[in-house]
Amino acid sequence: MNYDNYSKIVHELYGNVKDYRVEWTIGGTSGGNCWGDEAHPFHTDDPEPELDLDKLFEVICPNMTFLQYRKVIASVLKRSTETYEEYYGNSTVNGAKEVNFSELYNALVKFGVIQT
């Protein structure tokens, strides 16, 4: 599969995007206000969402093995945290996972999952 065909499939499934990203709230601080109350740390029980790349893999490489999947994802997955500062010392901390579709294509080729 060449890159142009891959790009068309990505566009059909995910829209006109270069990256696929999921975010969730990890925690932060809350309770601070204009009357001088201090903000206190909190943690959420939000589960870490999965990157839903299954529909792409079903179309372009339905016979990919689990070990190939693990190698591909390990080579392209980027994790990060972002803190959004709010008023009075309050904040929200989000976790994020992201995959660049061009890098994903290159990894699929590199690990022999798809042929060019």
Backbone bond lengths (Angstrom), bond angles and torsions (degrees), N, CA, C in turn:
res aa  C-N    CA-C-N  psi(-1)  N-CA   C-N-CA  omega(-1)  CA-C   N-CA-C  phi
1 M - - - 1.460 - - 1.525 108.07 -
2 N 1.319 116.34 128.31 1.456 118.97 178.20 1.528 110.37 -85.91
3 Y 1.338 114.82 169.18 1.461 120.11 -174.84 1.524 112.37 -64.55
4 D 1.337 117.58 -36.30 1.473 120.21 179.93 1.527 111.57 -61.81
5 N 1.329 117.08 -43.49 1.467 120.15 178.07 1.525 111.43 -65.67
6 Y 1.311 115.31 -41.56 1.467 121.04 176.63 1.527 110.24 -58.96
7 S 1.333 116.47 -46.93 1.469 121.22 -179.07 1.523 111.88 -60.74
8 K 1.312 117.14 -39.00 1.469 120.96 178.60 1.525 110.77 -63.06
9 I 1.327 116.28 -41.59 1.471 120.37 179.64 1.523 110.04 -66.81
10 V 1.332 117.16 -44.06 1.471 120.98 177.42 1.524 109.70 -58.38
11 H 1.319 116.88 -44.59 1.471 121.64 -179.36 1.533 111.17 -62.14
12 E 1.325 117.10 -41.40 1.471 120.94 178.62 1.522 111.80 -64.84
13 L 1.314 117.17 -38.39 1.468 121.34 -174.89 1.526 113.83 -86.16
14 Y 1.346 117.32 -36.62 1.465 120.50 -171.20 1.525 113.76 -121.13
15 G 1.322 117.58 -3.56 1.457 120.28 -177.78 1.512 111.07 89.37
16 N 1.291 116.37 -172.31 1.459 122.50 -176.34 1.532 109.87 -87.27
17 V 1.324 115.58 74.20 1.467 121.48 -178.56 1.526 110.04 -128.88
18 K 1.325 116.25 154.01 1.465 121.60 176.95 1.518 111.50 -95.05
19 D 1.342 116.03 -26.34 1.464 121.81 -176.34 1.518 109.82 -130.18
20 Y 1.328 114.67 154.52 1.462 120.98 172.32 1.523 106.20 -116.37
21 R 1.329 116.87 126.45 1.461 121.53 -172.17 1.525 110.07 -136.63
22 V 1.323 115.38 139.92 1.460 121.70 170.76 1.520 108.52 -125.78
23 E 1.328 116.27 143.87 1.461 122.44 179.00 1.520 109.76 -129.26
24 W 1.315 115.49 155.52 1.451 121.77 174.27 1.520 108.42 -152.84
25 T 1.318 116.44 157.69 1.456 121.41 -179.07 1.525 109.64 -86.78
26 I 1.322 115.42 128.26 1.463 122.00 178.80 1.524 110.36 -94.85
27 G 1.329 116.16 -41.03 1.464 120.46 -176.85 1.503 109.83 171.36
28 G 1.315 115.64 -148.01 1.449 120.99 -179.46 1.518 110.43 149.50
29 T 1.320 115.45 -150.12 1.458 121.43 175.61 1.522 108.23 -133.76
30 S 1.329 115.88 145.36 1.464 119.41 178.63 1.526 109.15 -148.56
31 G 1.308 115.71 164.95 1.462 121.49 177.16 1.507 114.37 105.66
32 G 1.341 116.70 -14.75 1.457 119.38 177.79 1.523 110.20 -69.76
33 N 1.322 116.90 142.18 1.469 119.62 -179.91 1.528 110.24 -151.08
34 C 1.318 115.91 177.94 1.464 121.24 -175.47 1.534 112.66 -72.26
35 W 1.324 118.91 -7.78 1.460 121.63 178.65 1.525 111.88 -92.83
36 G 1.322 117.28 4.85 1.455 121.07 175.08 1.510 115.48 96.86
37 D 1.329 118.63 2.25 1.466 119.22 176.56 1.532 109.27 -66.31
38 E 1.326 115.38 141.94 1.462 120.64 -178.41 1.518 111.35 -82.06
39 A 1.312 114.65 148.12 1.463 120.32 173.43 1.530 108.47 -79.73
40 H 1.332 116.78 139.91 1.461 122.88 -179.42 1.519 109.77 -119.26
41 P 1.327 115.75 144.53 1.474 119.53 -179.33 1.527 111.47 -63.96
42 F 1.324 115.01 148.09 1.464 120.30 172.20 1.528 108.40 -142.13
43 H 1.318 114.90 155.66 1.465 122.31 175.77 1.520 107.31 -126.21
44 T 1.331 116.41 143.21 1.458 119.29 178.78 1.522 109.72 -99.95
45 D 1.301 115.17 163.29 1.456 121.78 174.60 1.523 110.56 -99.88
46 D 1.341 116.46 15.88 1.457 119.21 179.85 1.521 109.37 -59.97
47 P 1.331 117.30 127.87 1.460 118.85 177.96 1.529 110.18 -72.82
48 E 1.298 115.70 149.58 1.462 120.39 176.26 1.525 108.47 -71.01
49 P 1.324 118.30 120.91 1.466 119.86 -177.89 1.530 111.49 -72.61
50 E 1.303 115.24 154.03 1.456 121.57 176.01 1.518 109.50 -85.74
51 L 1.317 116.44 149.01 1.458 120.61 169.15 1.524 106.45 -77.20
52 D 1.305 117.72 119.66 1.462 120.81 -176.56 1.525 109.99 -89.69
53 L 1.319 114.89 80.48 1.461 120.88 176.44 1.524 111.66 -101.16
54 D 1.333 117.10 4.84 1.457 121.33 -176.12 1.521 112.73 -58.65
55 K 1.340 117.40 -42.39 1.470 118.44 -177.48 1.521 110.89 -65.76
56 L 1.328 118.52 -33.51 1.463 120.95 176.08 1.522 109.97 -67.57
57 F 1.331 117.03 -46.80 1.459 120.56 -178.83 1.534 111.55 -65.51
58 E 1.324 118.01 -34.18 1.464 120.65 177.31 1.519 111.70 -61.59
59 V 1.337 116.59 -34.44 1.460 120.83 -178.39 1.523 111.88 -82.06
60 I 1.341 117.65 -47.78 1.465 118.97 -171.16 1.525 114.65 -93.27
61 C 1.310 117.93 -23.64 1.471 119.61 -177.77 1.534 110.41 -151.98
62 P 1.342 117.40 65.33 1.472 119.87 -175.99 1.533 113.79 -64.81
63 N 1.324 117.78 -16.21 1.465 120.68 -178.45 1.528 113.10 -101.57
64 M 1.325 117.11 14.19 1.470 120.69 178.72 1.525 109.24 -61.79
65 T 1.336 115.84 134.51 1.458 119.53 178.70 1.528 109.98 -80.74
66 F 1.303 116.20 164.70 1.460 120.95 177.85 1.522 111.21 -62.56
67 L 1.328 116.75 -40.43 1.465 119.87 179.79 1.523 111.15 -66.00
68 Q 1.332 118.07 -39.12 1.464 120.43 174.90 1.528 109.96 -62.47
69 Y 1.322 116.20 -43.83 1.468 120.97 178.75 1.528 110.39 -56.58
70 R 1.321 116.71 -47.62 1.463 120.38 -178.79 1.519 112.04 -62.31
71 K 1.325 117.76 -41.65 1.460 121.29 179.21 1.527 111.05 -65.15
72 V 1.326 116.50 -44.32 1.464 120.96 -178.76 1.523 110.02 -62.73
73 I 1.330 116.92 -51.23 1.464 120.66 -177.33 1.528 110.69 -63.70
74 A 1.321 117.34 -41.96 1.471 119.85 179.87 1.530 111.65 -60.98
75 S 1.323 117.07 -29.80 1.463 119.36 -176.82 1.530 113.14 -84.71
76 V 1.332 118.18 -17.22 1.472 119.36 -175.24 1.530 114.56 -119.40
77 L 1.304 118.36 -15.98 1.462 120.97 -175.64 1.526 111.11 -73.92
78 K 1.309 115.00 128.91 1.474 121.36 176.10 1.523 107.87 -114.57
79 R 1.325 115.54 131.06 1.459 121.74 177.47 1.519 109.08 -112.95
80 S 1.328 115.57 146.82 1.464 118.97 177.61 1.523 109.42 -155.86
81 T 1.324 114.80 165.46 1.465 121.27 170.58 1.524 106.92 -127.09
82 E 1.317 114.85 147.24 1.456 121.27 178.67 1.513 108.52 -133.31
83 T 1.323 115.90 135.17 1.461 121.26 177.59 1.514 108.53 -108.69
84 Y 1.321 115.36 127.25 1.457 122.08 177.17 1.522 107.95 -106.24
85 E 1.319 115.74 111.58 1.457 121.52 -179.30 1.529 109.59 -78.36
86 E 1.316 115.16 138.54 1.458 121.73 -179.87 1.532 108.20 -122.20
87 Y 1.300 116.45 -174.56 1.464 121.08 179.36 1.522 111.73 -70.30
88 Y 1.335 116.30 152.59 1.462 125.41 171.00 1.526 113.52 60.47
89 G 1.324 117.24 30.60 1.457 120.98 176.73 1.516 114.95 84.42
90 N 1.313 117.70 0.93 1.460 120.78 177.05 1.528 109.67 -76.75
91 S 1.320 115.61 152.40 1.462 119.80 178.69 1.524 109.77 -157.43
92 T 1.313 114.78 162.42 1.457 122.14 174.41 1.521 107.69 -128.08
93 V 1.341 116.32 133.65 1.456 121.34 177.65 1.527 107.72 -111.91
94 N 1.331 114.99 122.18 1.461 120.93 178.59 1.517 110.07 -111.60
95 G 1.324 115.21 142.77 1.458 121.35 169.51 1.512 107.73 -95.80
96 A 1.321 116.81 154.96 1.458 120.96 178.82 1.519 110.22 -145.76
97 K 1.331 114.78 147.55 1.459 122.59 171.51 1.520 106.50 -127.66
98 E 1.333 115.64 139.38 1.456 119.38 -174.88 1.525 110.57 -145.33
99 V 1.338 114.87 143.26 1.452 121.96 175.03 1.523 107.52 -130.77
100 N 1.338 115.63 130.80 1.455 121.60 173.99 1.527 107.72 -87.49
101 F 1.339 117.07 128.91 1.458 120.65 -174.58 1.531 112.64 -66.86
102 S 1.327 119.18 -31.58 1.473 120.70 176.44 1.525 110.39 -67.07
103 E 1.332 115.97 -44.48 1.463 120.07 177.83 1.526 110.94 -64.03
104 L 1.326 116.47 -36.38 1.463 120.24 178.30 1.524 110.35 -63.09
105 Y 1.329 117.33 -44.61 1.472 120.46 178.07 1.527 110.08 -58.17
106 N 1.329 117.15 -48.33 1.465 121.01 -179.31 1.528 111.88 -59.88
107 A 1.337 116.73 -38.52 1.474 120.37 178.39 1.525 111.03 -68.34
108 L 1.338 116.92 -39.77 1.470 120.25 178.33 1.520 110.44 -61.29
109 V 1.319 117.25 -38.10 1.467 121.47 176.92 1.526 110.15 -70.84
110 K 1.333 116.91 -47.72 1.457 122.18 -177.20 1.526 112.34 -56.23
111 F 1.342 116.13 -42.58 1.463 119.66 -176.95 1.526 112.85 -90.96
112 G 1.336 117.29 11.05 1.463 121.38 173.29 1.516 115.06 74.36
113 V 1.305 117.17 19.24 1.466 120.36 -179.21 1.525 110.02 -76.71
114 I 1.329 116.89 -40.83 1.458 121.37 174.38 1.517 109.14 -126.40
115 Q 1.317 115.30 154.11 1.459 122.29 179.46 1.514 109.21 -106.10
116 T 1.335 116.70 143.41 1.469 119.60 177.65 1.512 110.87 -93.13
